[in-house]
Amino acid sequence: MKYKIGDTIENWSFSVVQENMNLWAEILDDPNPIHLDVNSVKSIGLGEKTINQGHANIAYIINAIDKNFPNSEIIRLNNKMTDSIVEGDHVDVSGLIENISIKNGSTIITCKLKLNVGQQKISVISEADILIKN
């Protein structure tokens, strides 16, 4: 596949449901009640819905990379969490190719990615270097 600087990547979308947060809590051994119990969230003033695990939000970024760059390898991934994802949110990962370089005969693509909920809420901003395997 031919990549160019400025190309956008195909969006990856997902709806966050409580059952998945329960599974993530099990996998991560994370019993934090903000992921599992809406009353805990309300009692500490963090909103009206359970809050998705940050690890899951990063996994959505990785899924978008995998969808757009199959058989590639992520060699660097920097993430900045800017807002929470909550139960019921429909998230979209979008991105843009910012740079393409060749090192030791290998192609490395640098992308800027965003995990959005609608137009107004950006929850994660990521930058990734992706090794394209030939």
N, CA, C and O atoms as CSV, one atom per row, in Angstrom:
chain,resi,resn,atom,element,x,y,z
A,1,MET,N,N,0.848,-1.184,0.000
A,1,MET,CA,C,0.000,0.000,0.000
A,1,MET,C,C,0.888,1.239,0.000
A,1,MET,O,O,1.943,1.251,0.633
A,2,LYS,N,N,0.470,2.257,-0.693
A,2,LYS,CA,C,1.212,3.508,-0.800
A,2,LYS,C,C,0.658,4.517,0.199
A,2,LYS,O,O,-0.533,4.828,0.192
A,3,TYR,N,N,1.543,5.025,1.059
A,3,TYR,CA,C,1.157,6.009,2.063
A,3,TYR,C,C,1.802,7.342,1.711
A,3,TYR,O,O,2.892,7.389,1.141
A,4,LYS,N,N,1.091,8.457,2.068
A,4,LYS,CA,C,1.619,9.791,1.830
A,4,LYS,C,C,1.418,10.641,3.076
A,4,LYS,O,O,0.456,10.461,3.822
A,5,ILE,N,N,2.347,11.574,3.285
A,5,ILE,CA,C,2.180,12.542,4.361
A,5,ILE,C,C,0.897,13.331,4.097
A,5,ILE,O,O,0.648,13.767,2.973
A,6,GLY,N,N,0.096,13.507,5.130
A,6,GLY,CA,C,-1.177,14.213,5.009
A,6,GLY,C,C,-2.375,13.304,4.803
A,6,GLY,O,O,-3.519,13.741,4.935
A,7,ASP,N,N,-2.117,12.022,4.474
A,7,ASP,CA,C,-3.230,11.083,4.336
A,7,ASP,C,C,-3.933,10.910,5.678
A,7,ASP,O,O,-3.288,10.861,6.725
A,8,THR,N,N,-5.251,10.819,5.637
A,8,THR,CA,C,-5.996,10.480,6.844
A,8,THR,C,C,-6.151,8.968,6.904
A,8,THR,O,O,-6.184,8.283,5.882
A,9,ILE,N,N,-6.245,8.470,8.131
A,9,ILE,CA,C,-6.475,7.044,8.273
A,9,ILE,C,C,-7.976,6.797,8.368
A,9,ILE,O,O,-8.746,7.688,8.727
A,10,GLU,N,N,-8.375,5.575,8.040
A,10,GLU,CA,C,-9.782,5.212,8.134
A,10,GLU,C,C,-10.184,5.158,9.609
A,10,GLU,O,O,-9.495,4.549,10.427
A,11,ASN,N,N,-11.304,5.799,9.934
A,11,ASN,CA,C,-11.772,5.831,11.323
A,11,ASN,C,C,-12.082,4.425,11.830
A,11,ASN,O,O,-12.498,3.544,11.077
A,12,TRP,N,N,-11.867,4.249,13.119
A,12,TRP,CA,C,-12.238,3.025,13.827
A,12,TRP,C,C,-13.230,3.435,14.909
A,12,TRP,O,O,-12.967,4.378,15.656
A,13,SER,N,N,-14.363,2.745,15.006
A,13,SER,CA,C,-15.426,3.139,15.936
A,13,SER,C,C,-15.801,1.989,16.859
A,13,SER,O,O,-15.618,0.815,16.538
A,14,PHE,N,N,-16.338,2.375,18.031
A,14,PHE,CA,C,-16.702,1.382,19.038
A,14,PHE,C,C,-17.679,2.009,20.019
A,14,PHE,O,O,-17.562,3.190,20.346
A,15,SER,N,N,-18.634,1.232,20.486
A,15,SER,CA,C,-19.554,1.686,21.533
A,15,SER,C,C,-19.143,1.053,22.854
A,15,SER,O,O,-18.975,-0.163,22.944
A,16,VAL,N,N,-18.984,1.881,23.873
A,16,VAL,CA,C,-18.525,1.433,25.183
A,16,VAL,C,C,-19.734,0.950,25.985
A,16,VAL,O,O,-20.687,1.695,26.213
A,17,VAL,N,N,-19.669,-0.310,26.405
A,17,VAL,CA,C,-20.760,-0.894,27.199
A,17,VAL,C,C,-20.204,-1.406,28.522
A,17,VAL,O,O,-19.021,-1.730,28.632
A,18,GLN,N,N,-21.060,-1.473,29.503
A,18,GLN,CA,C,-20.650,-1.870,30.841
A,18,GLN,C,C,-20.033,-3.275,30.877
A,18,GLN,O,O,-19.066,-3.512,31.600
A,19,GLU,N,N,-20.585,-4.184,30.109
A,19,GLU,CA,C,-20.045,-5.559,30.098
A,19,GLU,C,C,-18.569,-5.575,29.735
A,19,GLU,O,O,-17.800,-6.358,30.292
A,20,ASN,N,N,-18.166,-4.712,28.800
A,20,ASN,CA,C,-16.749,-4.654,28.427
A,20,ASN,C,C,-15.898,-4.057,29.541
A,20,ASN,O,O,-14.771,-4.496,29.772
A,21,MET,N,N,-16.442,-3.050,30.233
A,21,MET,CA,C,-15.700,-2.481,31.361
A,21,MET,C,C,-15.519,-3.523,32.461
A,21,MET,O,O,-14.469,-3.574,33.102
A,22,ASN,N,N,-16.540,-4.354,32.683
A,22,ASN,CA,C,-16.427,-5.423,33.671
A,22,ASN,C,C,-15.316,-6.400,33.279
A,22,ASN,O,O,-14.526,-6.824,34.123
A,23,LEU,N,N,-15.263,-6.750,32.002
A,23,LEU,CA,C,-14.232,-7.663,31.509
A,23,LEU,C,C,-12.843,-7.053,31.635
A,23,LEU,O,O,-11.904,-7.722,32.067
A,24,TRP,N,N,-12.710,-5.775,31.256
A,24,TRP,CA,C,-11.417,-5.096,31.407
A,24,TRP,C,C,-10.989,-5.082,32.873
A,24,TRP,O,O,-9.815,-5.295,33.177
A,25,ALA,N,N,-11.920,-4.835,33.768
A,25,ALA,CA,C,-11.588,-4.817,35.202
A,25,ALA,C,C,-11.035,-6.174,35.638
A,25,ALA,O,O,-10.097,-6.246,36.431
A,26,GLU,N,N,-11.623,-7.239,35.114
A,26,GLU,CA,C,-11.145,-8.585,35.426
A,26,GLU,C,C,-9.751,-8.827,34.852
A,26,GLU,O,O,-8.852,-9.289,35.555
A,27,ILE,N,N,-9.585,-8.515,33.588
A,27,ILE,CA,C,-8.307,-8.737,32.905
A,27,ILE,C,C,-7.190,-7.951,33.578
A,27,ILE,O,O,-6.093,-8.470,33.781
A,28,LEU,N,N,-7.474,-6.700,33.922
A,28,LEU,CA,C,-6.464,-5.813,34.506
A,28,LEU,C,C,-6.330,-5.975,36.017
A,28,LEU,O,O,-5.469,-5.353,36.639
A,29,ASP,N,N,-7.183,-6.813,36.602
A,29,ASP,CA,C,-7.238,-6.942,38.060
A,29,ASP,C,C,-7.398,-5.553,38.683
A,29,ASP,O,O,-6.674,-5.167,39.600
A,30,ASP,N,N,-8.379,-4.817,38.143
A,30,ASP,CA,C,-8.631,-3.428,38.540
A,30,ASP,C,C,-10.022,-3.327,39.161
A,30,ASP,O,O,-11.011,-3.172,38.445
A,31,PRO,N,N,-10.103,-3.414,40.489
A,31,PRO,CA,C,-11.408,-3.375,41.137
A,31,PRO,C,C,-11.928,-1.960,41.409
A,31,PRO,O,O,-12.903,-1.801,42.144
A,32,ASN,N,N,-11.302,-0.937,40.833
A,32,ASN,CA,C,-11.726,0.440,41.082
A,32,ASN,C,C,-13.217,0.576,40.784
A,32,ASN,O,O,-13.646,0.312,39.660
A,33,PRO,N,N,-14.007,0.981,41.766
A,33,PRO,CA,C,-15.458,1.028,41.573
A,33,PRO,C,C,-15.938,2.045,40.537
A,33,PRO,O,O,-17.081,1.950,40.090
A,34,ILE,N,N,-15.113,3.012,40.140
A,34,ILE,CA,C,-15.574,3.971,39.119
A,34,ILE,C,C,-15.807,3.294,37.777
A,34,ILE,O,O,-16.493,3.837,36.911
A,35,HIS,N,N,-15.226,2.089,37.603
A,35,HIS,CA,C,-15.421,1.338,36.362
A,35,HIS,C,C,-16.611,0.384,36.454
A,35,HIS,O,O,-17.084,-0.126,35.438
A,36,LEU,N,N,-17.088,0.148,37.669
A,36,LEU,CA,C,-18.052,-0.926,37.883
A,36,LEU,C,C,-19.378,-0.495,38.487
A,36,LEU,O,O,-20.388,-1.176,38.305
A,37,ASP,N,N,-19.392,0.628,39.204
A,37,ASP,CA,C,-20.569,0.998,39.982
A,37,ASP,C,C,-20.879,2.482,39.827
A,37,ASP,O,O,-20.123,3.336,40.292
A,38,VAL,N,N,-21.990,2.779,39.172
A,38,VAL,CA,C,-22.361,4.168,38.907
A,38,VAL,C,C,-22.559,4.955,40.200
A,38,VAL,O,O,-22.294,6.157,40.233
A,39,ASN,N,N,-23.016,4.303,41.257
A,39,ASN,CA,C,-23.201,5.013,42.523
A,39,ASN,C,C,-21.873,5.483,43.104
A,39,ASN,O,O,-21.814,6.534,43.743
A,40,SER,N,N,-20.814,4.720,42.890
A,40,SER,CA,C,-19.478,5.153,43.333
A,40,SER,C,C,-19.032,6.386,42.559
A,40,SER,O,O,-18.448,7.308,43.128
A,41,VAL,N,N,-19.306,6.397,41.272
A,41,VAL,CA,C,-18.958,7.547,40.435
A,41,VAL,C,C,-19.694,8.792,40.933
A,41,VAL,O,O,-19.099,9.856,41.102
A,42,LYS,N,N,-20.986,8.640,41.162
A,42,LYS,CA,C,-21.810,9.766,41.627
A,42,LYS,C,C,-21.345,10.258,42.994
A,42,LYS,O,O,-21.294,11.463,43.239
A,43,SER,N,N,-21.004,9.319,43.891
A,43,SER,CA,C,-20.653,9.705,45.261
A,43,SER,C,C,-19.367,10.517,45.351
A,43,SER,O,O,-19.179,11.273,46.304
A,44,ILE,N,N,-18.485,10.371,44.373
A,44,ILE,CA,C,-17.246,11.156,44.401
A,44,ILE,C,C,-17.273,12.321,43.402
A,44,ILE,O,O,-16.264,12.987,43.175
A,45,GLY,N,N,-18.444,12.546,42.818
A,45,GLY,CA,C,-18.629,13.718,41.973
A,45,GLY,C,C,-17.992,13.648,40.599
A,45,GLY,O,O,-17.608,14.672,40.034
A,46,LEU,N,N,-17.879,12.425,40.052
A,46,LEU,CA,C,-17.254,12.283,38.731
A,46,LEU,C,C,-18.262,12.059,37.611
A,46,LEU,O,O,-17.884,11.670,36.506
A,47,GLY,N,N,-19.542,12.301,37.887
A,47,GLY,CA,C,-20.522,12.184,36.822
A,47,GLY,C,C,-21.625,11.217,37.151
A,47,GLY,O,O,-21.836,10.844,38.305
A,48,GLU,N,N,-22.333,10.816,36.097
A,48,GLU,CA,C,-23.537,9.994,36.232
A,48,GLU,C,C,-23.390,8.617,35.595
A,48,GLU,O,O,-24.347,7.843,35.574
A,49,LYS,N,N,-22.196,8.300,35.072
A,49,LYS,CA,C,-21.986,7.013,34.388
A,49,LYS,C,C,-20.635,6.442,34.788
A,49,LYS,O,O,-19.725,7.179,35.169
A,50,THR,N,N,-20.513,5.122,34.699
A,50,THR,CA,C,-19.229,4.495,34.990
A,50,THR,C,C,-18.192,4.958,33.963
A,50,THR,O,O,-18.520,5.298,32.827
A,51,ILE,N,N,-16.939,4.958,34.400
A,51,ILE,CA,C,-15.836,5.506,33.595
A,51,ILE,C,C,-14.993,4.369,33.033
A,51,ILE,O,O,-14.568,3.474,33.764
A,52,ASN,N,N,-14.760,4.416,31.746
A,52,ASN,CA,C,-13.972,3.390,31.070
A,52,ASN,C,C,-12.513,3.433,31.528
A,52,ASN,O,O,-11.984,4.493,31.865
A,53,GLN,N,N,-11.883,2.275,31.534
A,53,GLN,CA,C,-10.476,2.189,31.904
A,53,GLN,C,C,-9.604,2.853,30.840
A,53,GLN,O,O,-9.854,2.726,29.642
A,54,GLY,N,N,-8.576,3.562,31.304
A,54,GLY,CA,C,-7.631,4.195,30.385
A,54,GLY,C,C,-6.954,3.195,29.466
A,54,GLY,O,O,-6.704,3.484,28.296
A,55,HIS,N,N,-6.654,2.006,30.008
A,55,HIS,CA,C,-6.021,0.965,29.183
A,55,HIS,C,C,-6.903,0.597,27.993
A,55,HIS,O,O,-6.402,0.371,26.892
A,56,ALA,N,N,-8.209,0.536,28.214
A,56,ALA,CA,C,-9.134,0.207,27.126
A,56,ALA,C,C,-9.122,1.307,26.073
A,56,ALA,O,O,-9.174,1.026,24.876
A,57,ASN,N,N,-9.053,2.567,26.522
A,57,ASN,CA,C,-9.027,3.679,25.569
A,57,ASN,C,C,-7.789,3.599,24.676
A,57,ASN,O,O,-7.865,3.873,23.478
A,58,ILE,N,N,-6.655,3.227,25.259
A,58,ILE,CA,C,-5.430,3.075,24.471
A,58,ILE,C,C,-5.575,1.885,23.515
A,58,ILE,O,O,-5.072,1.928,22.392
A,59,ALA,N,N,-6.254,0.835,23.951
A,59,ALA,CA,C,-6.486,-0.317,23.068
A,59,ALA,C,C,-7.276,0.093,21.831
A,59,ALA,O,O,-7.052,-0.452,20.750
A,60,TYR,N,N,-8.194,1.044,21.971
A,60,TYR,CA,C,-8.946,1.519,20.802
A,60,TYR,C,C,-8.011,2.188,19.797
A,60,TYR,O,O,-8.168,2.018,18.588
A,61,ILE,N,N,-7.036,2.951,20.302
A,61,ILE,CA,C,-6.034,3.576,19.426
A,61,ILE,C,C,-5.254,2.487,18.687
A,61,ILE,O,O,-5.033,2.577,17.479
A,62,ILE,N,N,-4.844,1.461,19.428
A,62,ILE,CA,C,-4.083,0.353,18.830
A,62,ILE,C,C,-4.927,-0.367,17.785
A,62,ILE,O,O,-4.410,-0.748,16.735
A,63,ASN,N,N,-6.215,-0.561,18.052
A,63,ASN,CA,C,-7.096,-1.197,17.064
A,63,ASN,C,C,-7.154,-0.388,15.767
A,63,ASN,O,O,-7.146,-0.961,14.677
A,64,ALA,N,N,-7.211,0.935,15.881
A,64,ALA,CA,C,-7.245,1.788,14.682
A,64,ALA,C,C,-5.943,1.651,13.893
A,64,ALA,O,O,-5.957,1.597,12.664
A,65,ILE,N,N,-4.821,1.594,14.610
A,65,ILE,CA,C,-3.535,1.412,13.931
A,65,ILE,C,C,-3.502,0.071,13.214
A,65,ILE,O,O,-3.090,-0.010,12.057
A,66,ASP,N,N,-3.935,-0.979,13.899
A,66,ASP,CA,C,-3.944,-2.318,13.299
A,66,ASP,C,C,-4.842,-2.372,12.069
A,66,ASP,O,O,-4.499,-3.014,11.076
A,67,LYS,N,N,-5.984,-1.706,12.130
A,67,LYS,CA,C,-6.913,-1.684,10.990
A,67,LYS,C,C,-6.281,-0.993,9.781
A,67,LYS,O,O,-6.449,-1.442,8.647
A,68,ASN,N,N,-5.558,0.093,10.023
A,68,ASN,CA,C,-5.021,0.895,8.929
A,68,ASN,C,C,-3.649,0.452,8.441
A,68,ASN,O,O,-3.270,0.720,7.301
A,69,PHE,N,N,-2.914,-0.223,9.305
A,69,PHE,CA,C,-1.558,-0.654,8.951
A,69,PHE,C,C,-1.393,-2.123,9.314
A,69,PHE,O,O,-0.655,-2.451,10.244
A,70,PRO,N,N,-2.079,-3.021,8.584
A,70,PRO,CA,C,-2.026,-4.442,8.922
A,70,PRO,C,C,-0.590,-4.972,8.814
A,70,PRO,O,O,0.196,-4.524,7.980
A,71,ASN,N,N,-0.282,-5.922,9.666
A,71,ASN,CA,C,1.048,-6.553,9.697
A,71,ASN,C,C,2.157,-5.553,9.971
A,71,ASN,O,O,3.287,-5.734,9.518
A,72,SER,N,N,1.838,-4.499,10.712
A,72,SER,CA,C,2.845,-3.511,11.081
A,72,SER,C,C,3.233,-3.742,12.540
A,72,SER,O,O,2.702,-4.627,13.211
A,73,GLU,N,N,4.166,-2.927,13.005
A,73,GLU,CA,C,4.605,-2.996,14.394
A,73,GLU,C,C,4.656,-1.581,14.956
A,73,GLU,O,O,5.277,-0.694,14.371
A,74,ILE,N,N,4.006,-1.379,16.082
A,74,ILE,CA,C,4.076,-0.085,16.758
A,74,ILE,C,C,5.404,-0.025,17.493
A,74,ILE,O,O,5.672,-0.845,18.370
A,75,ILE,N,N,6.237,0.948,17.135
A,75,ILE,CA,C,7.547,1.045,17.794
A,75,ILE,C,C,7.600,2.198,18.797
A,75,ILE,O,O,8.529,2.289,19.599
A,76,ARG,N,N,6.598,3.077,18.745
A,76,ARG,CA,C,6.483,4.140,19.742
A,76,ARG,C,C,5.030,4.570,19.788
A,76,ARG,O,O,4.387,4.746,18.752
A,77,LEU,N,N,4.514,4.739,21.014
A,77,LEU,CA,C,3.139,5.195,21.185
A,77,LEU,C,C,3.086,6.086,22.415
A,77,LEU,O,O,3.222,5.606,23.540
A,78,ASN,N,N,2.887,7.383,22.204
A,78,ASN,CA,C,2.745,8.353,23.290
A,78,ASN,C,C,1.293,8.787,23.347
A,78,ASN,O,O,0.695,9.122,22.325
A,79,ASN,N,N,0.725,8.779,24.557
A,79,ASN,CA,C,-0.690,9.078,24.733
A,79,ASN,C,C,-0.883,10.164,25.778
A,79,ASN,O,O,-0.202,10.196,26.802
A,80,LYS,N,N,-1.819,11.042,25.497
A,80,LYS,CA,C,-2.210,12.070,26.455
A,80,LYS,C,C,-3.714,11.941,26.674
A,80,LYS,O,O,-4.508,12.138,25.754
A,81,MET,N,N,-4.089,11.607,27.902
A,81,MET,CA,C,-5.505,11.498,28.254
A,81,MET,C,C,-6.023,12.904,28.541
A,81,MET,O,O,-5.458,13.620,29.368
A,82,THR,N,N,-7.088,13.296,27.867
A,82,THR,CA,C,-7.617,14.649,28.023
A,82,THR,C,C,-9.040,14.690,28.580
A,82,THR,O,O,-9.487,15.738,29.048
A,83,ASP,N,N,-9.758,13.565,28.534
A,83,ASP,CA,C,-11.126,13.514,29.049
A,83,ASP,C,C,-11.511,12.051,29.241
A,83,ASP,O,O,-10.885,11.156,28.673
A,84,SER,N,N,-12.530,11.818,30.035
A,84,SER,CA,C,-12.990,10.452,30.310
A,84,SER,C,C,-13.896,9.939,29.197
A,84,SER,O,O,-14.582,10.704,28.519
A,85,ILE,N,N,-13.877,8.636,29.033
A,85,ILE,CA,C,-14.851,7.918,28.224
A,85,ILE,C,C,-15.761,7.227,29.227
A,85,ILE,O,O,-15.283,6.612,30.180
A,86,VAL,N,N,-17.069,7.324,29.018
A,86,VAL,CA,C,-18.003,6.734,29.969
A,86,VAL,C,C,-18.916,5.728,29.276
A,86,VAL,O,O,-19.022,5.690,28.051
A,87,GLU,N,N,-19.562,4.924,30.094
A,87,GLU,CA,C,-20.480,3.909,29.599
A,87,GLU,C,C,-21.499,4.570,28.680
A,87,GLU,O,O,-22.086,5.598,29.016
A,88,GLY,N,N,-21.699,3.959,27.512
A,88,GLY,CA,C,-22.652,4.480,26.539
A,88,GLY,C,C,-22.035,5.375,25.473
A,88,GLY,O,O,-22.677,5.658,24.462
A,89,ASP,N,N,-20.793,5.827,25.683
A,89,ASP,CA,C,-20.144,6.660,24.661
A,89,ASP,C,C,-19.879,5.852,23.401
A,89,ASP,O,O,-19.518,4.677,23.463
A,90,HIS,N,N,-20.060,6.493,22.270
A,90,HIS,CA,C,-19.648,5.920,20.983
A,90,HIS,C,C,-18.367,6.658,20.595
A,90,HIS,O,O,-18.381,7.868,20.369
A,91,VAL,N,N,-17.269,5.924,20.520
A,91,VAL,CA,C,-15.972,6.552,20.262
A,91,VAL,C,C,-15.536,6.319,18.824
A,91,VAL,O,O,-15.871,5.309,18.204
A,92,ASP,N,N,-14.783,7.281,18.317
A,92,ASP,CA,C,-14.171,7.189,16.992
A,92,ASP,C,C,-12.699,7.529,17.126
A,92,ASP,O,O,-12.334,8.509,17.776
A,93,VAL,N,N,-11.862,6.719,16.513
A,93,VAL,CA,C,-10.443,7.042,16.421
A,93,VAL,C,C,-10.187,7.521,15.000
A,93,VAL,O,O,-10.497,6.831,14.029
A,94,SER,N,N,-9.616,8.715,14.899
A,94,SER,CA,C,-9.252,9.276,13.601
A,94,SER,C,C,-7.770,9.607,13.638
A,94,SER,O,O,-7.169,9.675,14.710
A,95,GLY,N,N,-7.188,9.810,12.480
A,95,GLY,CA,C,-5.772,10.119,12.477
A,95,GLY,C,C,-5.273,10.645,11.156
A,95,GLY,O,O,-5.984,10.673,10.151
A,96,LEU,N,N,-4.018,11.064,11.196
A,96,LEU,CA,C,-3.369,11.700,10.056
A,96,LEU,C,C,-1.908,11.262,10.023
A,96,LEU,O,O,-1.241,11.219,11.056
A,97,ILE,N,N,-1.424,10.941,8.845
A,97,ILE,CA,C,-0.005,10.624,8.683
A,97,ILE,C,C,0.771,11.934,8.656
A,97,ILE,O,O,0.564,12.773,7.779
A,98,GLU,N,N,1.668,12.101,9.626
A,98,GLU,CA,C,2.445,13.343,9.735
A,98,GLU,C,C,3.833,13.235,9.124
A,98,GLU,O,O,4.404,14.236,8.693
A,99,ASN,N,N,4.382,12.017,9.085
A,99,ASN,CA,C,5.733,11.877,8.553
A,99,ASN,C,C,5.943,10.446,8.073
A,99,ASN,O,O,5.338,9.504,8.585
A,100,ILE,N,N,6.801,10.308,7.093
A,100,ILE,CA,C,7.223,9.001,6.604
A,100,ILE,C,C,8.734,9.061,6.461
A,100,ILE,O,O,9.272,9.958,5.811
A,101,SER,N,N,9.412,8.104,7.071
A,101,SER,CA,C,10.870,8.076,6.970
A,101,SER,C,C,11.331,6.662,6.645
A,101,SER,O,O,10.623,5.682,6.879
A,102,ILE,N,N,12.522,6.590,6.109
A,102,ILE,CA,C,13.150,5.302,5.809
A,102,ILE,C,C,14.386,5.194,6.697
A,102,ILE,O,O,15.265,6.055,6.656
A,103,LYS,N,N,14.448,4.129,7.499
A,103,LYS,CA,C,15.610,3.884,8.356
A,103,LYS,C,C,16.049,2.447,8.168
A,103,LYS,O,O,15.277,1.511,8.376
A,104,ASN,N,N,17.299,2.290,7.772
A,104,ASN,CA,C,17.865,0.963,7.525
A,104,ASN,C,C,16.988,0.147,6.581
A,104,ASN,O,O,16.809,-1.056,6.768
A,105,GLY,N,N,16.448,0.809,5.572
A,105,GLY,CA,C,15.630,0.143,4.572
A,105,GLY,C,C,14.193,-0.117,4.989
A,105,GLY,O,O,13.425,-0.698,4.222
A,106,SER,N,N,13.817,0.299,6.183
A,106,SER,CA,C,12.454,0.082,6.669
A,106,SER,C,C,11.669,1.391,6.661
A,106,SER,O,O,12.219,2.461,6.922
A,107,THR,N,N,10.383,1.291,6.359
A,107,THR,CA,C,9.509,2.453,6.350
A,107,THR,C,C,8.891,2.635,7.733
A,107,THR,O,O,8.331,1.702,8.309
A,108,ILE,N,N,9.005,3.864,8.255
A,108,ILE,CA,C,8.390,4.214,9.533
A,108,ILE,C,C,7.428,5.367,9.288
A,108,ILE,O,O,7.803,6.411,8.755
A,109,ILE,N,N,6.180,5.155,9.690
A,109,ILE,CA,C,5.138,6.161,9.533
A,109,ILE,C,C,4.828,6.742,10.905
A,109,ILE,O,O,4.614,6.005,11.867
A,110,THR,N,N,4.805,8.069,10.986
A,110,THR,CA,C,4.405,8.756,12.218
A,110,THR,C,C,2.996,9.286,12.018
A,110,THR,O,O,2.716,10.015,11.067
A,111,CYS,N,N,2.107,8.901,12.942
A,111,CYS,CA,C,0.707,9.325,12.885
A,111,CYS,C,C,0.331,10.078,14.149
A,111,CYS,O,O,0.829,9.782,15.235
A,112,LYS,N,N,-0.542,11.040,13.998
A,112,LYS,CA,C,-1.218,11.701,15.116
A,112,LYS,C,C,-2.632,11.149,15.112
A,112,LYS,O,O,-3.315,11.185,14.088
A,113,LEU,N,N,-3.075,10.635,16.260
A,113,LEU,CA,C,-4.394,10.028,16.369
A,113,LEU,C,C,-5.189,10.684,17.482
A,113,LEU,O,O,-4.621,11.194,18.448
A,114,LYS,N,N,-6.518,10.667,17.340
A,114,LYS,CA,C,-7.409,11.223,18.360
A,114,LYS,C,C,-8.536,10.240,18.616
A,114,LYS,O,O,-9.107,9.660,17.692
A,115,LEU,N,N,-8.842,10.070,19.895
A,115,LEU,CA,C,-10.002,9.295,20.307
A,115,LEU,C,C,-11.089,10.295,20.673
A,115,LEU,O,O,-10.975,11.010,21.668
A,116,ASN,N,N,-12.142,10.341,19.865
A,116,ASN,CA,C,-13.208,11.345,20.003
A,116,ASN,C,C,-14.517,10.712,20.434
A,116,ASN,O,O,-14.795,9.548,20.146
A,117,VAL,N,N,-15.314,11.511,21.133
A,117,VAL,CA,C,-16.726,11.216,21.344
A,117,VAL,C,C,-17.455,12.386,20.705
A,117,VAL,O,O,-17.506,13.475,21.277
A,118,GLY,N,N,-18.013,12.169,19.536
A,118,GLY,CA,C,-18.646,13.259,18.800
A,118,GLY,C,C,-17.615,14.288,18.365
A,118,GLY,O,O,-16.416,14.009,18.351
A,119,GLN,N,N,-18.082,15.466,18.014
A,119,GLN,CA,C,-17.196,16.530,17.542
A,119,GLN,C,C,-16.534,17.299,18.680
A,119,GLN,O,O,-15.434,17.828,18.520
A,120,GLN,N,N,-17.197,17.362,19.819
A,120,GLN,CA,C,-16.752,18.267,20.869
A,120,GLN,C,C,-15.846,17.649,21.924
A,120,GLN,O,O,-15.243,18.399,22.691
A,121,LYS,N,N,-15.714,16.350,22.010
A,121,LYS,CA,C,-14.967,15.737,23.104
A,121,LYS,C,C,-13.824,14.873,22.576
A,121,LYS,O,O,-14.054,13.825,21.973
A,122,ILE,N,N,-12.603,15.318,22.806
A,122,ILE,CA,C,-11.412,14.534,22.481
A,122,ILE,C,C,-10.902,13.961,23.796
A,122,ILE,O,O,-10.569,14.709,24.716
A,123,SER,N,N,-10.840,12.641,23.887
A,123,SER,CA,C,-10.462,11.995,25.146
A,123,SER,C,C,-9.023,11.522,25.197
A,123,SER,O,O,-8.438,11.444,26.277
A,124,VAL,N,N,-8.443,11.206,24.052
A,124,VAL,CA,C,-7.050,10.789,24.005
A,124,VAL,C,C,-6.422,11.366,22.741
A,124,VAL,O,O,-7.010,11.319,21.660
A,125,ILE,N,N,-5.226,11.906,22.897
A,125,ILE,CA,C,-4.418,12.342,21.754
A,125,ILE,C,C,-3.166,11.476,21.774
A,125,ILE,O,O,-2.475,11.397,22.789
A,126,SER,N,N,-2.877,10.833,20.659
A,126,SER,CA,C,-1.738,9.922,20.590
A,126,SER,C,C,-0.854,10.251,19.403
A,126,SER,O,O,-1.305,10.793,18.395
A,127,GLU,N,N,0.415,9.910,19.549
A,127,GLU,CA,C,1.345,9.957,18.434
A,127,GLU,C,C,2.024,8.605,18.381
A,127,GLU,O,O,2.501,8.094,19.394
A,128,ALA,N,N,2.063,8.031,17.191
A,128,ALA,CA,C,2.605,6.689,17.029
A,128,ALA,C,C,3.606,6.644,15.891
A,128,ALA,O,O,3.419,7.273,14.850
A,129,ASP,N,N,4.672,5.887,16.110
A,129,ASP,CA,C,5.583,5.513,15.038
A,129,ASP,C,C,5.298,4.054,14.722
A,129,ASP,O,O,5.296,3.197,15.606
A,130,ILE,N,N,5.057,3.789,13.448
A,130,ILE,CA,C,4.623,2.488,13.004
A,130,ILE,C,C,5.608,1.966,11.974
A,130,ILE,O,O,5.844,2.604,10.948
A,131,LEU,N,N,6.177,0.810,12.250
A,131,LEU,CA,C,7.091,0.154,11.327
A,131,LEU,C,C,6.285,-0.659,10.347
A,131,LEU,O,O,5.553,-1.566,10.745
A,132,ILE,N,N,6.406,-0.350,9.075
A,132,ILE,CA,C,5.690,-1.069,8.028
A,132,ILE,C,C,6.548,-2.264,7.623
A,132,ILE,O,O,7.671,-2.103,7.144
A,133,LYS,N,N,6.013,-3.444,7.819
A,133,LYS,CA,C,6.761,-4.654,7.470
A,133,LYS,C,C,6.552,-4.973,5.998
A,133,LYS,O,O,5.425,-4.996,5.503
A,134,ASN,N,N,7.644,-5.214,5.322
A,134,ASN,CA,C,7.584,-5.511,3.877
A,134,ASN,C,C,7.532,-6.991,3.622
A,134,ASN,O,O,7.479,-7.417,2.468
